[in-house]
């Protein structure tokens, strides 16, 4: 279904464009959101923008995010990627944004938005956390309903991904904690168990098994080998050649 008040003609190419603008970029260029929006809107004008929305992401950025807090300036256009990219280059040059990080242009994954549902889905992503600007036409029923449905889906996925990343990181940290504690155990009991120069892989692994039984945990073979050789290399006087021999002949007592 196509709604005339959105002024979308799917007989022409409909492309979604996203401009990511970070807080750090605005700070570096001495811009505020309002001053940047005014320059952006004026430069791209009606010839490029059919529908524009602006959203702000700050809460569900994820552990791998390198942008920090950022705005999404998303708009629908009949202009393709090349034309908008060239327009962006002129915009950057005009306002002396050259070599400033945090201002990036991308297009929708499929290149072209095929129907009204694609449009709602694309625009809603920008608004998933916080709506900064949404045109009046999109706030009318049924636009607001359809847009809201996609917004809720995007937010749910973003929350799920962020929570998964946090759980994964916590597990990694917990594993690292286990390894650190196991090494501490070797440092405390190793010298009295086998001294600093008589240690070998079997004796170290035996002590690690004792530690795991006491703590009721399990370290896999790779972890045990890593801990054992960390101990050998950093906390014993055994020469390099003997350590290397033990590393590639793990069951040797020599």
N, C-alpha and C positions, 0 to 999 in steps of 0.2 A: 504494500500500500504506500502511495506517495502523497504527502501532504503539501499542497501548493504553497502554503505560507512559509515553508522552508526554502522555497526557490531552488529546489534541486531538480535538475534535468538529467535523468539517467540515460538519456540518448547520447549524452556527451560523457567524456571521461570524468569521473569523480575521484579525486585523490585526497587522502588524508595526510596532513603534514603536522609534525610535532617539533616544536622548538623547546628544548630543555634549557632552563635558565637557572643557574645555581645562586644561592645566597652569596657565595664567595665571589662569583662573577660580578654581581651588583655592587658588592663592597669594593672590589678592585677598580671598577669603572666609575665609582662614586655616583652610582645611580640608586634611586629608590624604585620600588615596584611601579609606582604611579608614573614617574618620569620615563621609565623604560617602556611601559605599556603605551604611553602617548607616542613615543618615537616609533615603536614597532607598528602600531595600528596605522599611523599616518603613512609610513613608508610602504607597507604592503597593500594598503588601501583596498577598495572594493574590487579592483581588477583581479586581485589575488584571493581575497577572503570572501567566502560565501557565508560560512558560519564559524564563529570563533568562541572557544571556551578557554578558561584559565583555571587550573587547579594547583594545589600546593601539597607536596609530599614531605612529611617530616617524621612521622611516627613509625611506619612500617617499611623502613629502608633496607633492612636485612644486613647481615654481617659482612657481605661481600660488596656492599654499596660503596662506591668511591666518590659519589657526587656530593654527599651531604644533603641538607635540605634544599629542595629545588621546586621550581614552578614548571608546569607543562602548559605551553601555549599551543593549543591544538586547533587547527582549522581545516575546513573542507574547501577544496578549490578545483577549478577546471585546469589549473596549471600543473604540469608534471614535475618530477623531481629535478630535472636539469634546469628548468626555468626558475623554480623557487630557490635552488641552490645558488644560481647566478645572482638572483635578487639579494640573497643573503650576503654574498660577497660584497656587493655594492653598499649594503646597509652597514656592514662591519667597517668598511673603508670610510664611509661618510662620518661615522661616529667614533672613529679611532679605537675600535675594539680589537685591532690586530694583535695576535699573539696572546690574547686573553683566554684563559681556559674557563670552561663552564657554560658555554653557549653552543649548543649542538642542534643540528637539524637532521631529522630522519623522516621517512615516509612510512605509511602503513605497510604491514608485512606482505600483503598481497599485491601491493602497488596500486590497486584500484579497488574502490568501494563499490560493490555491485548493487546494493539495495539499501533501503531505509534502515533495516536492522543493522547492517554493517556500519552505517553512519552513527547510529545510537551507540553501538558497541565501542567504536573508535573514540568518540568524544567522551564517553563515560569514563574511560580509563584515566583521563586527565583529572577527573573530578572525584575519584574514588575515595580520597582521604579528606580533602577540604575544597569546597567550591569557592573560588575567588570571584569569578565572573561567569555568568551564564545568560545568554540573550533572552529577552522576553518570550520570543517565539517558542523556545524550548521549555519554558516554564508552564506552558499551556497544556491542558489535557488534549489528546493522549500522549503528547511528546514527553511530558514530565514522568508519566507512568513508565513508558518504555525505557526512557533514559535511566530512570531510577532502578529498574530491574537489572540492567546491565551494570550499573554502578555498584549495586549490592554484590553481584557476582564477582566483579573485579576486586572489591574490597575483601570478600571472603577468601579468594585465592591468595591475595597478598598477605593477609593475616596468617593463613595456613602455611605459606612458604616461609614467612618470617619465623613463625613458631618452630617449624621443622629445622630451620637453620640454627636456631638457638639451642634446640635439643641436641642436634648433631654436634654443635660446638661444645656443649656441656659434656657430652659423652667423650669427645676427644680430650677435653681438659681432665676428665675423670681418669681416663686411661693414662694420661701424662702424669697425673697425680699418683696413680698406682706404681708407675715406673719409678718416679722420684722417691716414693716411700720405700720401694724395694731396694733401690740403690743406697738409701740412708741405712737400711737394715744391714746391707753388706759392709758399709763403712763402720758400723758400730760393732758388729760381731765377726766380720771377716778376719781382722788381725789376730784375734785370739783363737779363731777357728783354723786358719791356715797360714797366718803370717803375711808379710808383704811381699815376700819373694818366692814363696812355695805354692802360691795359688795356681790352680789349673781349672779348666772348663768344668770338669766333672765335679770338683769340690765346690766351685761357685754355684753350679746348678743345683747341687745337693742342698746347699744352704738356702737357695731361693725356693726350693720345694718346701723346706721347713717353714720359711716365711709365709708362703701361700697357705699352708695348712693352718698356721696360727691365725692368719687374717681371714680365712675362709673365702679366698678369692682364687681366680685362675689367670695366670699369665700365659699367653700362647708362646710357642717355641721361638718365634721371631723376637718377641719382647724379651724373653729370657736371654737370648743371645746378645741382643743390644745392651741390656743391663750388664751382663757379664763382661763384655768387651769394653764397655765404658769404664767399668771398675778396673779392669786390667790395664788399660791405657793411661788412665788418669790418676790411679791410686795405688799402683804397685811399682816396684823397681825392676820388673822383668824387662829384659832387653827387647827391642823392636822385632828382631828376627824370630825370637821364640813366640812372641805374641802373634805374629803373622802366621807362624806354623800352626799354632793352636786355632787360629781363626779359620784356616782352610782344612784343618784336621781336627774338628771339634771334639772327637772322642779320644784324642791322644792325651795321655797324662804327662807328657813331656813338655 
